[in-house]
Amino acid sequence: MVVPIDKLSMLITIAFSGIVFHEKLTKKAAVGVVCITAGTLLIAMNF
């Protein structure tokens, strides 16, 4: 169960950079965020 928590740290980093530093999320980065989130959910659900 450590791996899903570790992978979600990337999402927290991206959200932090958007809120604090006003970084823009490109389409390419958004696709990456979606893939990371989907993979993390699949790992957490033990598929």
Backbone as numpy.savetxt, mean C-alpha at the origin, in Angstrom:
# Nx Ny Nz CAx CAy CAz Cx Cy Cz
1.42 -13.93 10.10 0.60 -12.71 10.10 1.46 -11.44 10.10
2.77 -11.58 10.18 3.64 -10.41 10.18 3.75 -9.81 8.77
3.74 -10.65 7.75 3.94 -10.17 6.38 2.86 -9.18 5.95
1.57 -9.44 6.18 0.57 -8.44 5.77 0.75 -7.10 6.47
1.12 -7.13 7.72 1.34 -5.88 8.46 2.54 -5.14 7.88
3.58 -5.89 7.53 4.77 -5.28 6.94 4.45 -4.67 5.57
3.66 -5.34 4.77 3.32 -4.82 3.44 2.43 -3.59 3.53
1.61 -3.48 4.55 0.75 -2.31 4.71 1.54 -1.07 5.11
2.77 -1.25 5.56 3.59 -0.09 5.91 3.87 0.77 4.67
3.92 0.16 3.51 4.12 0.91 2.27 2.91 1.81 2.00
1.72 1.33 2.27 0.52 2.14 2.07 0.49 3.32 3.04
0.93 3.09 4.25 0.99 4.17 5.24 2.00 5.23 4.80
3.12 4.79 4.25 4.14 5.71 3.76 3.61 6.57 2.62
2.90 5.95 1.70 2.33 6.69 0.56 1.29 7.70 1.03
0.44 7.28 1.95 -0.57 8.20 2.49 0.10 9.35 3.24
1.13 9.05 4.02 1.85 10.09 4.76 2.48 11.10 3.82
3.10 10.61 2.73 3.73 11.54 1.78 2.70 12.42 1.09
1.51 11.90 0.87 0.46 12.71 0.26 -0.09 13.76 1.20
-0.26 13.40 2.45 -0.85 14.32 3.43 0.16 15.38 3.88
1.36 14.94 4.23 2.34 15.86 4.80 3.09 16.65 3.74
3.54 15.96 2.69 4.40 16.60 1.70 3.65 16.99 0.42
2.35 16.71 0.37 1.50 17.04 -0.77 2.03 16.44 -2.07
2.53 15.22 -1.99 3.01 14.50 -3.17 1.80 14.06 -4.00
1.94 14.11 -5.30 0.88 13.66 -6.20 1.04 12.16 -6.45
-0.06 11.46 -6.50 -0.06 10.03 -6.78 -0.30 9.83 -8.27
0.70 9.32 -8.98 0.57 9.10 -10.42 -0.27 7.85 -10.68
-0.69 7.69 -11.92 -1.48 6.51 -12.28 -0.67 5.24 -12.07
0.59 5.29 -12.41 1.47 4.13 -12.25 1.60 3.77 -10.77
1.78 4.75 -9.92 1.89 4.51 -8.49 0.56 4.02 -7.91
-0.55 4.54 -8.42 -1.87 4.11 -7.94 -2.11 2.64 -8.27
-1.69 2.22 -9.46 -1.81 0.80 -9.82 -0.97 -0.05 -8.87
0.21 0.43 -8.54 1.05 -0.28 -7.59 0.43 -0.39 -6.21
-0.21 0.68 -5.78 -0.88 0.67 -4.47 -2.02 -0.36 -4.47
-2.77 -0.39 -5.55 -3.88 -1.35 -5.66 -3.34 -2.78 -5.64
-2.25 -3.03 -6.36 -1.66 -4.38 -6.39 -1.13 -4.78 -5.01
-0.47 -3.87 -4.33 0.05 -4.16 -2.99 -1.10 -4.46 -2.04
-2.15 -3.66 -2.12 -3.31 -3.86 -1.23 -3.98 -5.20 -1.51
-4.19 -5.51 -2.79 -4.83 -6.78 -3.15 -3.97 -7.96 -2.69
-2.67 -7.89 -2.92 -1.79 -8.97 -2.49 -1.77 -9.14 -0.98
-1.77 -8.03 -0.28 -1.77 -8.08 1.18 -3.06 -8.71 1.70
-4.17 -8.35 1.11 -5.45 -8.94 1.53 -5.49 -10.44 1.24
-4.96 -10.85 0.10 -4.92 -12.28 -0.23 -4.04 -13.04 0.74
-2.90 -12.46 1.10 -2.02 -13.13 2.07 -2.70 -13.22 3.43
-3.37 -12.16 3.83 -4.04 -12.14 5.14 -5.18 -13.14 5.22
-5.80 -13.40 4.05 -6.93 -14.35 4.02 -6.47 -15.78 3.77
-5.14 -15.98 3.70 -4.51 -17.31 3.54 -4.91 -18.00 2.24
-4.93 -17.27 1.13 -5.19 -17.89 -0.16 -3.91 -18.28 -0.79
